[in-house]
Structures are given as C-alpha cells and as structure tokens.
Amino acid sequence: MNTAEAVVVPAFKPPIHVKFAYGLGQAVQSGGFDVALPFTFFYYTQVLGLSGILTGIAVGLSLCADAIMDPLVGSISDNIKSKLGRRLPLMLLSIPLVALGFGLIFAPPKGLSEVMLFAWLLGASMLARGATSLFNVPLIALGAELSDGYLERSRIVVWRTVIGLLSAVVVIILAYSVYLTPPEGLFKVAAYPAFGWAVAGLLTVCMILCCAGIARYAIGLPQPETTSHSMLRRLPGEVMEIFSNRSFRILFFSCLLIMVAIGVNGTTGAHQNTYVWKIGTDEIQKLTFVLLIGTLIGVPSAPALARWFEKRSVVMIGVTMLNLVWLVAPLLWIAGLYRPSGQAAVAPLMVMMIVAGIGIGLVLVAFPAMMADAADEHELRFGRRREGLYFSGITFAAKAASGVGVLLAGIGLDIMGMPRKADPLLAVDPDALIRLVVVHGPLAAVISCVGVALLWPYGISRQVHDEISLKLRGR
C-alpha cells in the first residue's frame, strides 16, 4: 500500500466540457466493439449457419491485419503536423469508414454460399477494425496528453469509460428492445441489418461530437518535431524503441492476455445464457444491464482505490473478481452440484454480473492510466513522446478481446460439437455443454491468470511517477 507519503506533483487538468466530449469517442469501442460486435458471433454461427471455425478465422484474420494497422496509425498520429494538430486528422478521416464497416458486418446479402459469407465477414471486419484504429489510437493517445497527473489521468479514463458505457446501454436497448425482440429474439434474422446500421448511426453522431468538442484543445497541444524520414522507414525503429522499454512490454502482454480472456468469456456469453442457463432475450438484456451497472461501479472505484493502492494492484483486484465469477459457478455446474435454469438462474447470474462488472471497470481504468505513466517514462529515457504507439498497444489488446475471443470460441464451439443455425429449444449434447462451460469460464480464468503473472514485475509506482514528472517539467 502506498499512501500520501510520496511527493505530490500538481497536474494540469482539462475543463469538464473537454472531458465530456473526449468521453463520447469511447462509444466506438464500448458501444461498437464491446457490445455490438459480440452479436456477430451468434448471428453468423447460430442464425446464418456459418461454421464456428470459419467465423473465428474471418475475425482472426482481420485481427492480424489490425495488428499491422495499429502501430502504423500510432506512428502516423505521433508524427502528423497540421493545422488540426496531430490527432484530429485521422479521427475525422475514420468517421465514415467506421460507420460503413459496422453497417456492412450485419448486412450480408441474402443467399450467399458459405465461402462468400466467410469472405463478406472477413472484408467487413477488416474495414471496421481498420477504421476503428484510425479513430481509437489517436483518441486514447490524446488522453495521455490531457493531463500529466498520476490520479488525474485515472479520472480522465473514468470520464471516457463511463460515457462509453452509457453508449453501450443505448446499443443494448437498440438490440433487445427495438430490433432483436421476442419471440424470435436473437434468432430474428431480418432485424440484424437494421440493428447494424442503427449502431453505425449512433457511433457517427458520437464521433462527430467528440471531434467537435476536443478540437480547440487538441489543436493547441504541442506539435511534433519535423522528421525527414518516411513513416515506413521510421516505424520499425519506433516499434523497437517502445518495446525496449520494459514497462511497455509488461503492460502490453499483460493487457493483451487479460483482454483476450474477457473476450473469450464475452463471445460465448449468448451461447452460455441460451443453452446452459436456458434464459430468454428479456433476461439476457437484464443481465447485460446489470453487468454495465457493475462496471459503472468499478470505473469510479479505480481512482479511489488508486489513492491507497498502486495501479498494478487495482488491476489484480479486478481480475480476481472476474476469476471468482469465471470459476465458482462454472465448476459447480460442471460437477453437477449447482445447475439452475430459466428464472431460477436469473438472480444468481445477476450477482455474478455485478461482481464481474466491477472487476472489468477496475481493469478498464487502471491499464490506460498505467500506459500513460509508462509513456512519461519513455519520454524521460528517450527524449520523445510516443503516446500514439504506446496506446496502439492498448487498442490492439481491446480489439484482440473480440478477435482472438471469437477465434478461440469459434474453434471451440465446432470442436465441442455445438450445433449450427440452431434454435433455443434444440436439445444439445450434455458433453458439448460441459465443454462450452469450460471455454466460457475456466479457460478465460487461466488466460487472465497468466496476464496477471506477467504484470507482477511492473515498477512505476506513484512515487516513481512523481519523480519522472518532476524531471520532465525541469527540462
């Protein structure tokens, strides 16, 4: 535990209206990738009949392209010099592309063969992920530039996360109360295209308001020094430079694994609720809201905990809460000791969702705040700001949560023998259900534990960061 014994370094703070506008940009991740895209897996496998392996491969290949895209965008964002600053140009360019990508994912033409359906999902996913990189990487990098304070950065992340969660609530309402309504619910094939374009419209509005609200502040931030090297020539050296920083390596690989664990769990959530807990669309909607309520509790709790604990400890507390949810009930179910279904499962699932939501909230705030601190350490060591590249690591990890999550879940569903193009009344092999529960819970827990183990050597404490800030301001 670290109390107020460390030197307190005053931080510069952006005005509230800038924080609010900045937070609207999180809708692309929270409302788009975190809530809307998980419907893709159920839609393509259970409604359209595409195999889980092909669905996973399509999203996995788009993730590979994204792995190249994120550092490219990060480097460009770090080095742009324009009248709009170095972050806004890419964010503005991405707006129509994000909308198009999300709309097309949910609107494949009717009558496509399995091969063509796979190709459509692959192309639309690549467009959506690439366009999202153009927006998210500069957005999150900008968050590190809004303040240099150890705690103020956590508060900025809270603004972004809370507003992002509110956008997720809107997407959930659109899904379960407007489009995927009973009696067909998640199996309502004709509703998915309209749902996709509605999400695209919501994201467009949020992105425009975000850019308009932060424009004046972003334009006034320091411009990068002019470089004579092309992006392709300088990028390999820049990537090697950030990976030479031990703090970045620790954060990147730890965040990647923990986010993938969350993605594996979230991707199989609809299957788990439908076939294991046997609850309907209305109950799933309620559980999703409860998860978001838990996250809204966890998000502001993170900076509060950071007053008493280091940010690394905040992540560990959050992951421990997730693992309790991912291990206790699933292992009891597998052992046959606790198998509620239908309405009997709703109350215990709500408790689990509250606990999991708080854990997710702690993780979502602590990791970006730590990455901003690591970027300060990088500037002290190398004399250059690399927020774009640093936060391309965070955005890549967040998107890997859906990409690798879908890949692993898709392969797992086919291996475990889950049916394709099914219906909720279909009887599923009991052994397949056990394998589904293992993937949904214990597998996610194992992956997250490896991520926590990698985080243990992280060494930027509150006191260390205050010393870094003082040295940077003295330059």
N, C-alpha and C positions, 0 to 999 in steps of 0.2 A: 504494500500500500504506500502511495506517495501523497502526502498532504501538502499543505501550503508552505512547506519549508523552502521550496525552490524559489529562485528569483522570479518575480512576476514581471513579464515583459508586456507593456501596453500594446494592444493591437489596433490597427486601423480597421474600421467597420463600415460596410456599405449601408446606405439607407434602406429602410424596410421595403419601400416600393421596388427597389432593385432586387432584393432578396426574393420578393414575391414573383416578379417577372422571371427571374432566374429559375425559380422552382417550377414554373409552368413547363419548362423544357424537359423536365423529368417524365412528362406524360409519354414521351416516345418509348422510354424504357419500361416504366411501371404499367402504363395502360396498354402499350403495344406489345412489347416482348414478354413481359411478365404475366400478363393476363390474357391478351387476345391470342398470341401465338400458341400457347398450350392447347387451345381448341383445335389447332391444325392437326395435331397428332390423332386425336379422336376422330376428327372429321375425315381425314384421309384413310385411316385404317378401318374404323367401325361403320362409317357412313358411305364412303366411296369405294371401299373394298381394296385399297392398295395395301400390299403386304407391309408388315411392320419393318422388315429388313429394308425394303426399298424406301419406305418413308424415312427411316433413320439414315440411310445412305444419302438421300437427297439433302436432308438438313445438315448431315455431317460434312458433305462436300461443300455446301455453302459456307459452313463454318471454316473450312480450310481456306477458302477464298477470303473470308473475313480476317483470318489470321495474318494474311498479307496486307489487307486493306487497312487495318487499324494502325500499325506503325507508320504506314505511308501517310495516312491522314494526320497522325500525330506530328510527324516531321514537317509536313506542309503547314500545319497550324502553328507550329513553333516559329516558322521562318517567314510567314507571309508578312509583307509590309505594304499597307494600303491605307486609304483614307478611312476605311471602316475598321481599322485595327487588324489584328492577326487571327481573331477567332470568328467574327461575324460573317466574312465572305463565304466560308464553307457551310456555315449553318444555314444561310439564306439559300445557297445552291441546293441544299438537300431537301428543302420543304416539298416541292412537287414530286421528287423521286421517292421519298418516304411514303407519301400518300398513294402513289401508284403501286409501289411494291406490296403494301399491306392489302390494298384492294384486290390485286390480282391473285394473291395467295388463296383467297377464299372464293374466287370466281373462275374456276377452271371451266372450259366449255363442256357441254354435255356430250356423252358418248365417246369420250377418249378411251383408247386402249390403255392397258396398264403401263406400257412403256411410255406412251405420250403423257399420261397422268403423272408419272415419275418425272418426266422432262419438264412439265409445267411447274410442278412443285419446286424442282431444282432451280429453274430460272427465276421464278417469283421470289424464292427465298434468298437467292443471291442478290437480287435487286433490293429487297427490303433490308437485308443485313448491310450491304454496302452503303446504301443511302443513310441508314441509321448511324453508321460510323461517321459519315460526314457531319452529322449533327451532334452526336453524343460525345465524341472525343474532344472537340473544341469546347463544348458546354462544360464538361466536367473539369477540363483543364482550367477553364475560366474561374471555376470555383476556388481553386488554389490561389488565384490572383486577387480575389475579392478581399482577402484578409491574410495576415501572416501570424495570427494569434493561435496558440495551441488549442484553446477552448472555443474561440470564435469560429474556427474552421468547422468544428463539430456542429455548431449552431447553424451555420450556413448549409451544411449537409442535411440537418434536420428540416430546414425550410424546403429544400429540394425534395426530400423524401416524403414529407407529409403531403405536399401538394401533388406529388406523383401518385401517392396512394389515393388521394381524392379522385384523381383521374381514373385510377383503377376501379374505384367504386362506380363511376359513371359507365365504364365499359362492362362491368358485371351487370349493372341494371339493363344496359342495352342487350346483353346476351340473354339473360334469364327472364327478364320481364317484358321485353319488346320483341325479340326475334326467336329465341330457342325456347318457346313457351310450351307448356303441356297441351295436349297429351304426348306429342312426339318428343318434346324436349330436345336433348342433344342429338336425336336421330332425325330432326326436321331438316331434311336435305335442302329444301328450297329456300330456307332462311339464311343460310351461311353467306351467300354473296352479298345480300343487303347488309348483314352484320359487318362484313369486312369493309365495305365502302363507308358505313357509318363510323367505324373506328378510324378509317383514313381521314374522314372529315374532321373528327374530334382532334386528332393529332395535328392536323394542319392548322386549326384555329389556335391550339396551344403553342405551336412552334412560332407562328406569326406574332402572337402577343409577347412571347418570350423575347424574340429578337428586337421587337419594338421597345420593350421595357428596359432592356440592358444596353441598347445601342449607345446611348450617350456616355455611359460609364465605361463600356468596353472600348470605345474609340479613344478614350482618354488614358488608357493604360499604356505603359512603356512599349515602344516598338522594338522588334529585334534588330540586331546589327545586320547590315547587308552582308550577304555571303556571295562569294564568286563561284561557288561550286553548285552544280545542279543537284536536284533532290536525289536522283538515283546514285550519284557519286558520294553524296554525304551521308545517306541513310545507313548503309552498313556500319560506318564508323560511329554514328549516333547510337544505333542499337547496341553495339558492343560497349559503348561508353556507359549507357544506363545499366546494362547487365553486369558491368564491372563494379557497380555499387551493390554491396552485399544486402543492404536494406531493401533495395528494389527487388532483388532476386527472391528474398524471403517472402515479401508481400505478394509478389506476382504468383508464385507457385502455390502458396497457401490459399490466397483468394481464389485462384482458379479451381482448386480441388473442392473447397467448401461450396463455391457457387455451383459446380457440377453436381455435387451431392444434393443441393437444393433443387436443381433442375431435374435430376432423376426422380426424386420424390414427387415434384410438382407435375411432371409429364405423365406419370402413371396415376395421378390422383383421380381423374374421371373414371378410369377403369376400376380402381380400388373402391370408389364410392358406389359404382353401379353394380359390380359383380360380387364384391366381398361384403360390404356393409349393406348393400341392397336398398339404397335410398334413392329417392327421385330427384327431379330437377329442382323443385322448390327447396328441398332440404340441402342440396348441394349449394344453391345460391346462399342460403342462410349460413352455411359453414364457411363459404368464401368471405362473406361479410365479417364473420367472427374472426377469421384469420387476419383480415385487414384491421379490425379493431385491436387485436393483439399487437399487430405491427405498429399501429399508431401509439400504443402504449410504450412499445420498445424503443421507438425512434427518439422521443424526447428524453427517455430514460438514459440513453447512451451518454450524452454530455453530462448528465447528472452523475452517473457512475464514474465518468472520467475525472470528476473532481476528486475522487477518492482512490480510484484505481488507474493504472496505466491503460492506454487504449488496447494494448495486446490482451490484457485481462478481460476487457469488455467483450472482445471477440470470443474468448474462451468461454465466458459465461453464456453468451448467446448460443454457441454451438452445443454446449452441454444441455441447454434447454431443448434444442432441436433433437438431440440424440435420445433424450428421455421419451419424446413423442415417437420417434422412429423405431425404438427398440421395445419399450414396455408392452404396449397393446399388441403390436405385431407378433412378438414372441409368444405372448399369451394366446393369441389366436392360432398360431401355428401349432402350439402344444394342445389345442383343444380345450383350454381352460376358460376362455372368455370369447364368446362369439355372438355378440348381439347383432341383430339385423333389423332393418326398417326403422320405425320410430324409436325402438329401444336403443339403437346405436347413436341417435342424434345427440343426446345430452353428453355422453362421454366424448364424442367426437368434438363437440363444442369446446369442452375443457382442453382437449388436445390442441385444437386450433388456436386458442388463446395463448397457450404456452409456446407453441411453435411460432406464432406471430411475434411475440415479444422477442424471442431469440433471433428471428430474421431481422427485426428492427434494429437490434443491437449491432448485428453484423453489417447491415447496410450503411450505418452511420460511421462505425469505427474504421472500416477499411479505407474509404476515401480520405478520411481525416488523417490516417497514418501515411497514406501515399503522398498527401500534400506536405507532410513533415519530411518525408524522405526526399521530395523534390528540393526542399530547402537545403538538406544535407548535400544533395548533388551540386547545387549552385556553390556552396561553400568549398567543396572539393575540386570542382572542375571549372568554376567561374562562368557557367552557362545555365540558363533556365531551360528545363526540358519537360515542362508540365504536360505538353501535348503527348509526348512519347510515354511519360510516366502513366498518364491516365488512359492511354490506349490499352495499357495492361489491365486496368480496371474494367473498361468497357468490353474488352475481349473476354475477360472472365465472366462478366454478366451475361454476355451472349452465348458463351460456352455452356452456361447453365441450361439454356434451352437447346442448343445444338448438340452437345455431347449427351445431354439428358435424353433427347429424342433418339439419338443414335443407339445408346445403350438400351433404352427402354424398347425401341423397335426390334432390335435383335433379340432382346429378352422375351418379348411377347411371342414372337414366332417360335423361339426355342421352347418356351414353356407350354406352347400349344393353345394359346388363346385364339378364339375364332375371329374371322374377319367378316366385315359387313354384318355384324350381329344385331341382336335386339336385346333389351334388358330382361326379357323373360326367358332367354335361352339358357338351358342348363349347361354349365361349364364343368369340365373335368375337375374334381376336387384337388388333384395333384397340381393342375395348372394354376388353381387359385393360390395354393401354398407358394408356388414359385413367384406368382405375382406379388404376394405379400412380402416375400424375401427381397425382391427387387425394390419395391416401394419403400421399405423401411430399413432392414438391416444392411443392405448393400449401400444405401445412401449414408448410413451411420459410419460404416467402415471407411468410405471415401473421405468423409468430413474429419474423422479422427486422424487420418494421415495429414490432412491440411493443417490441423491444429498442431500436430507434432512438428511440421515444418516451420510454423510461426514461432515456436518457442525461443529461438536464438535472436529474435528481433530486439534491437537495443536502443531505439530512440525513445527515451523516457521524457517526461515533462521537463526535467532539469536539463537533460541533454539538448532538447529542442530550444529551450530558453537561451542556452549558451550559443547555439547556432544562430538564432535570431539576432542576438546582440552583436555577434561578429559580422553578420551580413549588413546590419544597419551602420556599422562602423566603417564600412568600405567606402 
